[in-house]
Structure formats: structure tokens, C-alpha cells
């Protein structure tokens, strides 16, 4: 069995993980960048462990909170995670 744990600053915005109020960030270019992460999630059966709408960055200029970082894991590892 292969287990994958993928953590990082993916620096992408998408409605799957970012708050709906950040819809101004869901521009075509950002959604295309996010699609790379979404495709990897599908190809490797990765689950998003960090819940949607959890801010991981406060932009210095605007003080707006966004969700750039993420935690993804294979289904077999998902059961072992108690909190993220």
C-alpha cells in the first residue's frame, strides 16, 4: 500500500478550499494553477485534510485571510489523522 502525505504552500486559490468571500481571487489564471493540485488529488486519490475556509495566510497589505497552504493525504492515512 502506498501512503502519501502532501503538505505545502500551494499558493493557489479555489472555491474548494478558499472562503467564498474571496471570490475576487478566483480568476481564470488562479483557477488554472489550482487545477494542477486538483488533478493530483484525483490522480493519487488524495483527500484534503485541512478543512475548507481555514485561513492560512493574512495578506499584509489588505489584511485579508486566505487559504494558500494545504494538507493532502491518501485515503489510507486519512483515518489516522485526528486533527489538522
Secondary structure, DSSP 8 states (H G I E B T S, - for coil): ----EEEEE-----TTTS-GGGGGG--HHHHHHHHHHHHHHHHTTEEE-S-TT---EE-TTT--EE--EEEEEEHHHHTT----
